Amino acid sequence: MTSATGAIPCGIEGVNASWLSQALGTRVDAVRSEQIAQDSGFSSLLYRLYLAGADLPATLIAKLPALSEARGGMEMMGGYAKEVAFYQRVAGRAPMGTPHCHVALIAADSPDSVLLLEDLADWDNADHLAGLSLDRARCCITHLAGLHAWSNDPANADALEAFPSMNSPMLRELLPSAFGVGWQTYREHTATRVPPTVATFAERFAKHAPTALKALTERATLVHGDFRADNLFFAGDELKVVDFQFAAQGVGAADIGYLLSQGLTTAVRAGRDEELLREYLVRLEERSVSDYSFDEAWRHYRFAVAYLMLLPVVALLAAANMPERARQLCMTLIDRAVTTIDDIDALEVFE
């Protein structure tokens, strides 16, 4: 099947040898598909394609929109369009490692889209549940600084036009309004002690969201928006990053806050927030971004840690239909975020 344009497959059945031959510009004699990452993807379907033909990689990864209710939310956020735009406009230009993109297409008349990406099967996909090591976190900080500094260069301003501000109605109003239901699910199942100040903040999350997003968009930096371990692939000191559906314009410390507060275990992160944020600022300075002071970045970092708890909390709305690992992951990430908020006194910035 293809979309109404006839050019975009709207299901894996349409990713056949004929379509691939046209999309890749070389003959594909046969293709076999295998669905992967079924326990970690929420808004997209991923397939490994086994290709037969001359001058072809043995395998590619096909990424298509989900067929579940998660698709509607991602469409409303423009996630599929943003990811295609990232591969078309940013990947290969910015100093952030990404898989080679062979095809990045989206239909003009619908959100049907398709990505054909380098298969990173030989790379080590980090485990968000286990958390990143300190060395890998520092590697991530270097790559994030590269992307952020690149986007601050006026010569690359054209690439940012495809990415809206983080301060969108979806993130400011719609998702925060659903926060309470997910938070209740979390409280019913967590064994982690929630400090009273954090509990009160969470109960009034929708009220605080606009304040956080106003702060988190005081700078127009291109941020990844979902920089978590499951989206990271390592090979020694090299890193390649995937999943750009949450890419947006905001402050760079938003990516750092999300990475450290949810991507590291408490044992690895505790006591290192300021140290690692300062390291990020050093990496920015190495790339000629010297106007982001520690005080400003620390304020942004604390807003980000508090606000971005939203992502795993809202994901719990689908807890009843989640694979067990996905449900456990959401619970673990919220546990880590709650602890970080308390550790760094993040709620002080809302006063």
N, C-alpha and C positions, 0 to 999 in steps of 0.2 A: 504493500500500500504506500501511496505518497500523498502529500498534502495537496490542497487545491491548486497550488502552483505547478504541481507535477515534478518539482525538483527536489523536494525534501521528503524523505521517508517519515511516516508518522508511526512507524512500528518497525521492529527488527525484521519483519518479513520483507520490508521494502529495501533493506540493505542487502541486496542480492548482487550477483556477479555483474549483471548488466549495469546496475546503478553505480556500483563501485568503479567499474571501468570508466564510466563517464566522469565521476567525481574525481578520481585519481589521475585521469589522463593517461592511463595505460591499461592494457588488457588484463582483466582478472578472469581466470578460467573457472574457478570454483571458490566458494567460501562456506565455511562452517562457523556458526556462532555458538557461544557458551556464555550464559549469564553469570556475572560475578558480583561480588560485594553486596549480596542480597541482605546481609544482616547489618549493613552500615549506611546504605543510601536511603534518603527519605524522599527526595524530590526528583531523582533521575534514575534511569535504568542504564546499567553498564554491561557491556558484552565484550568478550574477547573474540576477535575475528581471526580465524585461521585461513590464510589466503594461499591459493595456488595460482602460479603464473610467473612469468619472467620479470626480473627487475622489480620485485615487490618484497617488502618486509614479510617475514613469516607470519607475524601477527600484528594486529592493530587493536586499539580499544575504541569501541563505538559508544558514544554517550548520547542518550535520547531522553526527552522529558518523561517523567513518571506518568502512569495511567491512574494513579490513586488520587485521593482528595488532596494530597500534598501538591499536586500539579497546579491546582487552582490558586493556592497561596503563592506559589513561586511565580505564576503568571502575573498576579497582582503586583508583586514586588519587581517585576521586570527581570527576574533572575536569569532566565534563559537568554534574553537579549544581551544582558550585561556580560555573561560569560562568552558568548560569541564575539562581542565587541572587544573583550580583553584579548582573545586570541588573534583577532584581526588587527588591532591597533597597538597593543602593548607588548605582548609576548614576542621575544626576540629583539625588542628595542630596549626594554628596561633591564637593568642588571639583576634580575631575579630568575633563577632557573625554573624552567617549565618544560613539560614534555613537548617534543616537536609536534606541531599541529599540521596535519595533512589537509584537513577540510574543516571549515567552520562556517556553517550556513544556518540562516533562519528564514522562515517564510515571511513574505510581505503581508500575507492576509491572515496569519494565525501565529501562535507561539511555537508551532512545530519547528524543531531545530535538530541539528546533528553536528556532532564533533567526531572526527576521526583523529585519534591521538597516538603518539608513540606508546608502545607497551612497555611499562616500567616493571615487568615481572621479575627482572634480575636485580632490581633495586630493593632496598629494605623499607617497606611501608611501616612507618612508626605506628605504635599502638596508643591511641588516645586514652584508653582505659589504664594502661600501665604508666603512662606519662613519659615525658621526655627527660633525658639526662641533662645535666647542666651544660655539658659540652655541646649537645645538640641544640639546646635553647640558645646558646651564644651564636651558633651557626645561623639559626633562624633570625636572630636580631640583626646580624650582618646583612642578610638578604632583604629583610624588611626595610632597613635603612637605605639599601640600594634602590628599592622601588619608590620609597617615599621621597628621597632626594631627587630621583629622576623626574618624578611628577611635579616637583617644585621648580624645575627648569622651564622658563618661559618658552623655550624651543619645543617643548612637548605639550604645550597647552591644548593643542588640537585633539590629542588623545583623550583628554579628560572630559570632552564634551559629551561622550556617550554614558557617563556615569553621574547619576544624580547625587544630591547631598544625602548624607545619613539622616538628616532631619526631615524625613518624609512622613506623610500622614500614616503610612503603614507602621513605621517604627515609633512614631510619636503618640499615636492614638489607638490604632486597631489592635496591634499585638499587645501593648500594655493593658488594654481592657480585658484581654483574655488571660493575663498573668495570674489572676487570683485562682482560677480553676486549677491550673498547673501547680501553683504553689500549695494548694490544699492537698493535691495528690502527693507532692513531695513530703509534706509534713506528716502525712499518714504512714509513710513508708520508710523515712530516714531514721537511722540510729544516731545521727550526728546532732549534737546539742546546738540549737540555734539561739544565739544571744538575743535578749529581749530587744535591743536596739535594731538588730537586723530583722527580727520578726515584725516589728512595727513598721520599718521601712518597706518591707515586702507587702504588708497589708495595705500600704498607701502607694504602691509602686506606680500606678497610673497617674497619680498626682505629681510624682517626682520625675517621670520620664521626660516631659518637655524641658525641664531645667537641665537635665543631663545632656540631652541632645543639642541644646543651644550651646553648651560648653564644648561638646565634642565636634562641633562644626565651626569652631572659631578659626580654623585653618582649612584650606581646600587642598588637602593632600589626597592622593589616590591610595586608599586602604584596601587590603584584601577583604576584610570583613568577616572571615570565617577561618582564621589562621590557626587550625587545630591539627593535632598530631596525625589524625587519620588522613589528612590532606597533604602529608609530607612524605617524600621518598628520599632516602639517603643512600649514597654509595661512597664510603669513606668520608672525605671532607666535602663532597659534593651534595647539593640539595636540589631537588626539583619539586615544585609546588603545583597543586591542582585545585580545582573547584573555585571558580571566581564568580559564582552567582550572587554573592553579597558585596561585590566590589562597589565602592562608593567614594564620595569625597567627604573627608573629615580630618580629624587630627591624627597624626601618626601614632601617638601614644595609645590610641584606641586599639590598634593591632597588638601593641606590646602588652597592654593590660589584659586583653583576652588570652593571649598566648601564655602569659605567666600565671594568671589566676586560675585558669582551667586546664592548661596543657601540662602543667607540672604538678607532681604530687606535693602535698604540703611539706613533707620532709625535705624535698629538694628546694622548694621555693622559699620557705620561711626564713625571714631575716635578710633576704637578698633582693627584695623588690627595688630599693633605691639603688643598690649597686648595679643591677642589670639595666635599670632605666638610664643611669649615667653612662653605661657602656653603649647603649643605643645612641645617646647624644654625641658621644665621641665618634661613632661610625658616621653619623650625619655630618659632623664637622669635617671628617675626612673627605666628604663629598660636597664640601663647600656650602653646607647649610649650617650657619652659625647663629641664627636669630631665634633659636628655640631654647629658652633658658630652662634650667632644671626646675625652678619653681613653677613655671607655666606647664611644663611637661608632667610634673608630679601631680599638679591639680587635675590635669586631663586624665592621667593614669588612674587616679582615684575615682573620678566620675565613670571611667570605662569599666573598671572592676565591678562597681555597683550596678551600672545599667546593663552590662552584657550578661549578667546572670539571666536576663530575659530569654536568651536563646535556648538553653536546655530546659528552662521552666516551661516555656510555651510548647516545646517539643513534647513534653509529658502529656499534653492534651490527647495525644494519640497512644498513650501508654497501653491501653487495652489491646491494641492491635500490633504492637511493636514486637519484633524479635527480642528475645531475652537480653542479648548483649546490648542492643540499642537502649532498652529501658534501663539496664544497669549503668550504662554509660551516662545517660542523662542524670541519674541520681548521683553518680560520682562527681560529675562536673559541678552540680549545684552544691554538693558538700564542699568541694574545693573553693568555690566562689564565696560561699558563706564564711568560711574560715579566713579567706584572704581579706574580705571586707572588714572583718573584726580585727585581724592582725594589723592592718595599716590604717585603721580608723578612717576608712574611706567615707563614711557618712558625714564626716565633719564638713565636707565641701558643700553639702546641701543646706547648711545652716546660714 
